[in-house]
Amino acid sequence: MTKRPSAFAVDRRGFIRVAGATAAGWIALGATSDRIRIVASLTALPLDDELTRRSMIDSATSRLGSLIVGLRQRGWVEGVNFRLELRSSFGAPDRLKAAVQELLELKPDVILTGSTVETAAVLAATKTVPIVFATANDPVGNGFVDSLAHPGGNVTGFTNSTAEMGGKWLQLIREALPDLARVGVLFNPASTPRAGRFFLDSIEQQGAESGVSVLPAPVNAPADIDEAVRRFSEPPKAAMIALVDSFLIVNRQAVVAAAVKYRVPTIYPFHYFMDAGGLMSYGPTLEVRSADYVDLILRGTKAGDLPVQSPRKYELLINRTVARSLGLTIPFTLLARADEIRE
């Protein structure tokens, strides 16, 4: 059994005090000293979410935290030669345009977007400011880039899943529940790639091959989550798959709570859901990679010249305590492949 390491944090005020005492300290690291650069970030997560709180910004276990730590390693010190400007749409479509406009008025040197929805909104507003998407499942299909190898334009970034991941999620939840008869697929059509079809095709194909009925469970608002999950609490034996979806991440506490409440085994795409008490997750390992591209862009590289990168490693997490509470005995063959087992 492995355990997730505790959050790595650096005393920011102490670091800035030392770095600010001598300009040579950070010039030697390679960062330019001509002006303060502005790194903007747009997310759907509330600003008091544990993944975006300023008190957690130095944590290497969160996306923004890994960006700050990664930039620091490359000579960029917040408050000394760059500043981070974070804005949120709070998951509300009607607030997204205003958040984008507010960021653009800051004249940022680069904008880091948190999901497909945010990337589309920023691209609709600017074709000149460099954009790095931290996650996008279908950047070519969404028209963000010309190709993965040669993005072109003012945008590049990282994918976090392929369409075939849908079938993999179904395979894994079936191993945990060999008598599975049907599976619900939870997603918000407005914030999931291709309104859900990006993953549904491979889930349905895998379901047809294994004799499992696949039932889409679209939700459009947080209030819909409870009922969507409840439908799969009754016979025949059912489980759920939560798709890659910024809406579900924002509302991950409600999703996991409903799965626990109705005793519906669910597999999730990111460890964020495990941190909220989920049963299983399978998705890309968090890597400090956005810092690489933000650093290069701050030094003058064009975003469109940087190839879109795909995940290099995926990880399977299983919470055995949650499994026992659901009356499940996870097969040893599945536990043996887990990258992390939580108790």
Secondary structure as the mmCIF struct_conf table of DSSP 4:
data_model
#
loop_
_struct_conf.conf_type_id
_struct_conf.id
_struct_conf.beg_label_comp_id
_struct_conf.beg_label_asym_id
_struct_conf.beg_label_seq_id
_struct_conf.end_label_comp_id
_struct_conf.end_label_asym_id
_struct_conf.end_label_seq_id
HELX_LH_PP_P HELX_LH_PP_P1 ARG A 4 PHE A 8
HELX_RH_AL_P HELX_RH_AL_P1 ARG A 12 ALA A 21
HELX_RH_AL_P HELX_RH_AL_P2 ALA A 23 ILE A 27
TURN_TY1_P TURN_TY1_P1 ALA A 28 GLY A 30
BEND BEND1 ASP A 34 ARG A 35
STRN STRN1 ARG A 37 THR A 43
BEND BEND2 ALA A 44 LEU A 45
TURN_TY1_P TURN_TY1_P2 LEU A 47 ASP A 48
BEND BEND3 ASP A 49 ASP A 49
TURN_TY1_P TURN_TY1_P3 GLU A 50 THR A 52
HELX_RH_3T_P HELX_RH_3T_P1 ARG A 54 MET A 56
TURN_TY1_P TURN_TY1_P4 ILE A 57 ASP A 58
TURN_TY1_P TURN_TY1_P5 ALA A 60 THR A 61
BEND BEND4 SER A 62 SER A 62
HELX_RH_AL_P HELX_RH_AL_P3 ARG A 63 GLN A 73
TURN_TY1_P TURN_TY1_P6 ARG A 74 GLY A 75
STRN STRN2 GLU A 78 GLU A 78
TURN_TY1_P TURN_TY1_P7 GLY A 79 ASN A 81
STRN STRN3 PHE A 82 SER A 88
TURN_TY1_P TURN_TY1_P8 PHE A 90 GLY A 91
HELX_RH_AL_P HELX_RH_AL_P4 PRO A 93 LEU A 104
TURN_TY1_P TURN_TY1_P9 GLU A 105 LEU A 106
BEND BEND5 ASP A 109 ASP A 109
STRN STRN4 VAL A 110 THR A 113
BEND BEND6 SER A 115 SER A 115
HELX_RH_AL_P HELX_RH_AL_P5 THR A 116 ALA A 125
BEND BEND7 LYS A 127 VAL A 129
STRN STRN5 ILE A 131 PHE A 133
BEND BEND8 ALA A 134 ALA A 134
BEND BEND9 ASN A 137 ASN A 137
TURN_TY1_P TURN_TY1_P10 PRO A 139 GLY A 143
BEND BEND10 PHE A 144 PHE A 144
BEND BEND11 ASP A 146 ASP A 146
BEND BEND12 LEU A 148 ALA A 149
TURN_TY1_P TURN_TY1_P11 GLY A 153 ASN A 154
STRN STRN6 VAL A 155 GLY A 157
STRN STRN7 PHE A 158 PHE A 158
TURN_TY1_P TURN_TY1_P12 ALA A 163 GLU A 164
HELX_RH_AL_P HELX_RH_AL_P6 MET A 165 ALA A 176
TURN_TY1_P TURN_TY1_P13 PRO A 178 ASP A 179
STRN STRN8 ARG A 182 PHE A 187
TURN_TY1_P TURN_TY1_P14 PRO A 189 SER A 191
BEND BEND13 THR A 192 THR A 192
HELX_RH_3T_P HELX_RH_3T_P2 PRO A 193 GLY A 196
HELX_RH_AL_P HELX_RH_AL_P7 ARG A 197 SER A 210
TURN_TY1_P TURN_TY1_P15 GLY A 211 GLY A 211
STRN STRN9 SER A 213 PRO A 218
BEND BEND14 ASN A 220 ALA A 221
HELX_RH_3T_P HELX_RH_3T_P3 PRO A 222 ASP A 224
HELX_RH_AL_P HELX_RH_AL_P8 ILE A 225 ARG A 230
TURN_TY1_P TURN_TY1_P16 ARG A 231 PHE A 232
BEND BEND15 SER A 233 PRO A 236
HELX_LH_PP_P HELX_LH_PP_P2 LYS A 237 LYS A 237
STRN STRN10 ALA A 238 ALA A 242
HELX_LH_PP_P HELX_LH_PP_P3 LEU A 243 LEU A 243
BEND BEND16 VAL A 244 VAL A 244
HELX_RH_AL_P HELX_RH_AL_P9 SER A 246 VAL A 250
TURN_TY1_P TURN_TY1_P17 ASN A 251 ASN A 251
HELX_RH_AL_P HELX_RH_AL_P10 ARG A 252 LYS A 261
TURN_TY1_P TURN_TY1_P18 TYR A 262 ARG A 263
STRN STRN11 THR A 266 TYR A 268
BEND BEND17 PRO A 269 PHE A 270
HELX_RH_AL_P HELX_RH_AL_P11 HIS A 271 ASP A 275
TURN_TY1_P TURN_TY1_P19 ALA A 276 GLY A 277
BEND BEND18 LEU A 279 LEU A 279
STRN STRN12 MET A 280 PRO A 284
HELX_LH_PP_P HELX_LH_PP_P4 THR A 285 LEU A 286
BEND BEND19 VAL A 288 VAL A 288
HELX_RH_AL_P HELX_RH_AL_P12 SER A 290 LEU A 298
TURN_TY1_P TURN_TY1_P20 ARG A 299 GLY A 300
HELX_RH_3T_P HELX_RH_3T_P4 ALA A 303 ASP A 305
BEND BEND20 LEU A 306 LEU A 306
HELX_LH_PP_P HELX_LH_PP_P5 PRO A 307 VAL A 308
STRN STRN13 GLN A 309 GLN A 309
BEND BEND21 ARG A 312 ARG A 312
STRN STRN14 TYR A 314 ASN A 319
HELX_RH_AL_P HELX_RH_AL_P13 ARG A 320 SER A 325
TURN_TY1_P TURN_TY1_P21 LEU A 326 GLY A 327
HELX_RH_AL_P HELX_RH_AL_P14 PHE A 332 LEU A 335
TURN_TY1_P TURN_TY1_P22 ALA A 336 ARG A 337
BEND BEND22 ASP A 339 ASP A 339
STRN STRN15 GLU A 340 ARG A 342
#
